């Protein structure tokens, strides 16, 4: 996401001709967009995105279980 934000900022500065970006080539300004595409392709191909999503779901589930155990007066498991 940082690369996408950087790309948008550089493209906007180049388009509005603000600062030193006005003198840069469009190819240099558009590099962050290419890097963002590469990152997303890698993250999807390796399962990184899905793994992070599943970690969030598992953490939410364990937090809910711990909350209910505390309400019953039991000792919750420590997170891994």
Backbone as a printed PyTorch tensor [residue, N CA C, xyz], in Angstrom:
tensor([[[  0.8080,  -1.1940,   0.0000],
         [  0.0000,   0.0000,   0.0000],
         [  0.8510,   1.2580,   0.0000]],

        [[  2.0050,   1.1850,   0.6530],
         [  2.8760,   2.3560,   0.6830],
         [  3.3660,   2.7050,  -0.7180]],

        [[  3.6800,   1.6870,  -1.5020],
         [  4.1420,   1.9430,  -2.8680],
         [  3.0460,   2.5830,  -3.7050]],

        [[  1.8220,   2.1380,  -3.5100],
         [  0.7010,   2.7190,  -4.2570],
         [  0.5090,   4.1830,  -3.8790]],

        [[  0.5710,   4.4790,  -2.5880],
         [  0.4510,   5.8670,  -2.1270],
         [  1.5620,   6.7420,  -2.6710]],

        [[  2.7880,   6.1960,  -2.6610],
         [  3.9230,   6.9340,  -3.2090],
         [  3.7290,   7.1900,  -4.7020]],

        [[  3.2570,   6.1920,  -5.4190],
         [  3.0170,   6.3510,  -6.8460],
         [  1.9830,   7.4160,  -7.1380]],

        [[  0.9090,   7.4060,  -6.3830],
         [ -0.1460,   8.4140,  -6.5770],
         [  0.3960,   9.8120,  -6.2820]],

        [[  1.1550,   9.9320,  -5.1910],
         [  1.7270,  11.2330,  -4.8360],
         [  2.6890,  11.7340,  -5.9190]],

        [[  3.5830,  10.8680,  -6.3800],
         [  4.5370,  11.2830,  -7.4160],
         [  3.8330,  11.6440,  -8.7220]],

        [[  2.8330,  10.8630,  -9.1040],
         [  2.1030,  11.1590, -10.3410],
         [  1.3650,  12.4950, -10.2330]],

        [[  0.7880,  12.7530,  -9.0740],
         [  0.0820,  14.0180,  -8.8710],
         [  1.0580,  15.1970,  -8.9260]],

        [[  2.2040,  15.0670,  -8.2530],
         [  3.1970,  16.1370,  -8.2810],
         [  3.7490,  16.3540,  -9.6890]],

        [[  3.9510,  15.2800, -10.4250],
         [  4.4420,  15.3900, -11.8040],
         [  3.3890,  16.0710, -12.6910]],

        [[  2.1400,  15.6580, -12.5510],
         [  1.0620,  16.2180, -13.3680],
         [  0.8720,  17.7060, -13.0930]],

        [[  0.9490,  18.0920, -11.8100],
         [  0.7730,  19.4980, -11.4420],
         [  2.0680,  20.3070, -11.5650]],

        [[  3.1570,  19.6330, -11.9560],
         [  4.4600,  20.2590, -12.1470],
         [  4.9340,  20.9920, -10.8890]],

        [[  4.9120,  20.2640,  -9.7820],
         [  5.3340,  20.8110,  -8.4950],
         [  6.6610,  20.1790,  -8.1040]],

        [[  7.5990,  21.0010,  -7.6780],
         [  8.8810,  20.5200,  -7.1740],
         [  9.7490,  19.8900,  -8.2490]],

        [[ 10.7460,  19.1230,  -7.8060],
         [ 11.6870,  18.5270,  -8.7670],
         [ 11.0390,  17.4340,  -9.6260]],

        [[  9.8940,  16.9130,  -9.2170],
         [  9.2230,  15.8810, -10.0090],
         [  8.7820,  16.3970, -11.3740]],

        [[  8.6510,  17.6980, -11.5140],
         [  8.2540,  18.2810, -12.8000],
         [  9.3000,  17.9950, -13.8740]],

        [[ 10.5510,  17.8510, -13.4720],
         [ 11.6410,  17.6020, -14.4190],
         [ 11.8790,  16.1070, -14.6580]],

        [[ 11.3260,  15.2500, -13.8200],
         [ 11.5520,  13.8080, -13.9380],
         [ 10.7940,  13.2360, -15.1370]],

        [[ 11.3000,  12.1610, -15.6510],
         [ 10.6240,  11.4460, -16.7240],
         [  9.3950,  10.7370, -16.1460]],

        [[  8.3780,  10.5520, -16.9790],
         [  7.1860,   9.8360, -16.5260],
         [  7.5250,   8.3920, -16.1430]],

        [[  8.5250,   7.8180, -16.8020],
         [  8.9120,   6.4370, -16.4840],
         [  9.3800,   6.3190, -15.0390]],

        [[ 10.1190,   7.2810, -14.5710],
         [ 10.5980,   7.2660, -13.1820],
         [  9.4320,   7.4390, -12.2180]],

        [[  8.5130,   8.3190, -12.5660],
         [  7.3610,   8.5900, -11.7030],
         [  6.4460,   7.3640, -11.6070]],

        [[  6.3610,   6.5780, -12.6660],
         [  5.4470,   5.4350, -12.6880],
         [  6.0530,   4.1450, -12.1370]],

        [[  7.3170,   4.1470, -11.7620],
         [  7.9650,   2.9470, -11.2220],
         [  7.2340,   2.3860,  -9.9930]],

        [[  6.7830,   3.2060,  -9.0290],
         [  6.0860,   2.6340,  -7.8700],
         [  4.8310,   1.8270,  -8.2440]],

        [[  4.1590,   2.2070,  -9.3380],
         [  2.9820,   1.4400,  -9.7570],
         [  3.3820,   0.0490, -10.2350]],

        [[  4.4830,  -0.0300, -10.9760],
         [  4.9820,  -1.3320, -11.4190],
         [  5.4080,  -2.1980, -10.2460]],

        [[  6.0820,  -1.5830,  -9.2650],
         [  6.4920,  -2.3290,  -8.0760],
         [  5.2890,  -2.8040,  -7.2690]],

        [[  4.2350,  -1.9880,  -7.2320],
         [  3.0050,  -2.3910,  -6.5450],
         [  2.3900,  -3.6020,  -7.2250]],

        [[  2.3560,  -3.6130,  -8.5460],
         [  1.8160,  -4.7680,  -9.2770],
         [  2.6410,  -6.0260,  -9.0060]],

        [[  3.9550,  -5.8750,  -8.9780],
         [  4.8140,  -7.0230,  -8.6690],
         [  4.5610,  -7.5470,  -7.2600]],

        [[  4.4080,  -6.6430,  -6.2940],
         [  4.1390,  -7.0450,  -4.9080],
         [  2.8200,  -7.8160,  -4.8250]],

        [[  1.7790,  -7.2860,  -5.4460],
         [  0.4780,  -7.9590,  -5.3840],
         [  0.5220,  -9.3180,  -6.0690]],

        [[  1.2140,  -9.4050,  -7.1820],
         [  1.3310, -10.6910,  -7.8790],
         [  2.0710, -11.6970,  -7.0040]],

        [[  3.1590, -11.2680,  -6.3660],
         [  3.9080, -12.1630,  -5.4840],
         [  3.0660, -12.5800,  -4.2790]],

        [[  2.3910, -11.6300,  -3.6520],
         [  1.5960, -11.9150,  -2.4570],
         [  0.4710, -12.9050,  -2.7640]],

        [[ -0.1660, -12.7620,  -3.9100],
         [ -1.2360, -13.6810,  -4.2820],
         [ -0.6990, -15.0460,  -4.6850]],

        [[  0.4270, -15.0650,  -5.3890],
         [  0.9850, -16.3390,  -5.8660],
         [  1.5240, -17.1910,  -4.7220]],

        [[  2.0680, -16.5600,  -3.6930],
         [  2.6550, -17.3160,  -2.5870],
         [  1.6610, -17.6000,  -1.4720]],

        [[  0.4770, -17.0320,  -1.5310],
         [ -0.5130, -17.2480,  -0.4910],
         [ -0.3410, -16.3270,   0.7010]],

        [[  0.5160, -15.3370,   0.5950],
         [  0.7810, -14.4130,   1.6970],
         [ -0.4990, -13.6920,   2.1330]],

        [[ -1.2730, -13.2280,   1.1790],
         [ -2.4940, -12.4850,   1.4760],
         [ -3.4880, -13.3660,   2.2300]],

        [[ -3.7000, -14.5720,   1.7460],
         [ -4.6510, -15.4830,   2.3790],
         [ -4.1790, -15.8870,   3.7750]],

        [[ -2.8820, -16.1080,   3.9230],
         [ -2.3260, -16.5010,   5.2220],
         [ -2.5510, -15.4010,   6.2520]],

        [[ -2.3060, -14.1480,   5.8770],
         [ -2.5170, -13.0240,   6.7910],
         [ -3.9990, -12.9000,   7.1700]],

        [[ -4.8680, -13.1280,   6.2140],
         [ -6.3060, -13.0760,   6.4780],
         [ -6.7130, -14.1620,   7.4750]],

        [[ -6.1810, -15.3590,   7.2880],
         [ -6.5100, -16.4720,   8.1890],
         [ -5.9500, -16.2260,   9.5930]],

        [[ -4.7960, -15.6040,   9.7010],
         [ -4.2340, -15.2750,  11.0150],
         [ -5.1420, -14.3030,  11.7570]],

        [[ -5.7030, -13.3270,  11.0590],
         [ -6.6240, -12.3850,  11.6860],
         [ -7.8720, -13.0970,  12.1890]],

        [[ -8.4210, -13.9970,  11.3640],
         [ -9.6280, -14.7420,  11.7430],
         [ -9.3410, -15.6130,  12.9590]],

        [[ -8.2060, -16.3040,  12.9560],
         [ -7.8530, -17.1670,  14.0800],
         [ -7.6640, -16.3700,  15.3650]],

        [[ -7.0440, -15.2010,  15.2550],
         [ -6.8370, -14.3700,  16.4430],
         [ -8.1720, -13.8880,  16.9920]],

        [[ -9.0710, -13.4590,  16.1110],
         [-10.3920, -13.0170,  16.5670],
         [-11.1410, -14.1470,  17.2570]],

        [[-11.0460, -15.3480,  16.6690],
         [-11.7180, -16.5060,  17.2440],
         [-11.1570, -16.8240,  18.6310]],

        [[ -9.8260, -16.8200,  18.7790],
         [ -9.2120, -17.1270,  20.0680],
         [ -9.5370, -16.0470,  21.0960]],

        [[ -9.5690, -14.7900,  20.6850],
         [ -9.9430, -13.7060,  21.5970],
         [-11.3680, -13.8880,  22.1070]],

        [[-12.2640, -14.3070,  21.2160],
         [-13.6540, -14.5410,  21.6130],
         [-13.7500, -15.6890,  22.6080]],

        [[-13.0160, -16.7740,  22.3620],
         [-13.0160, -17.9200,  23.2690],
         [-12.4680, -17.5030,  24.6300]],

        [[-11.3610, -16.7400,  24.6270],
         [-10.7720, -16.2850,  25.8900],
         [-11.7310, -15.3920,  26.6730]],

        [[-12.4530, -14.5470,  25.9700],
         [-13.4130, -13.6520,  26.6230],
         [-14.5030, -14.4640,  27.3130]],

        [[-14.9960, -15.4980,  26.6340],
         [-16.0470, -16.3310,  27.2250],
         [-15.5080, -17.1410,  28.3980]],

        [[-14.2810, -17.6280,  28.3070],
         [-13.6870, -18.3720,  29.4140],
         [-13.5060, -17.4790,  30.6310]],

        [[-13.0690, -16.2420,  30.4050],
         [-12.9230, -15.3050,  31.5240],
         [-14.2740, -15.0190,  32.1670]],

        [[-15.3120, -14.9110,  31.3570],
         [-16.6510, -14.6540,  31.8860],
         [-17.1390, -15.8260,  32.7370]],

        [[-16.6950, -17.0480,  32.4160],
         [-17.0820, -18.2270,  33.1980],
         [-16.1410, -18.4430,  34.3780]],

        [[-15.1120, -17.6310,  34.5050],
         [-14.1830, -17.7700,  35.6090],
         [-13.0700, -18.7660,  35.3510]],

        [[-12.8950, -19.1700,  34.1050],
         [-11.8280, -20.1010,  33.7420],
         [-10.6090, -19.3130,  33.2780]],

        [[ -9.5060, -19.9800,  33.2770],
         [ -8.2520, -19.3610,  32.8470],
         [ -8.0900, -19.5290,  31.3310]],

        [[ -7.9970, -18.4270,  30.5620],
         [ -7.8660, -18.5500,  29.1060],
         [ -6.4590, -19.0240,  28.7100]],

        [[ -6.3880, -19.6490,  27.5330],
         [ -5.0970, -20.0770,  26.9790],
         [ -4.2880, -18.8580,  26.5680]],

        [[ -2.9820, -18.9850,  26.6650],
         [ -2.1140, -17.9110,  26.2070],
         [ -2.0230, -17.9840,  24.6790]],

        [[ -2.0310, -16.8090,  23.9970],
         [ -1.9060, -16.8310,  22.5320],
         [ -0.5300, -17.3070,  22.1110]],

        [[ -0.4890, -17.9230,  20.9530],
         [  0.7730, -18.4570,  20.4220],
         [  1.5460, -17.4060,  19.7250]]])
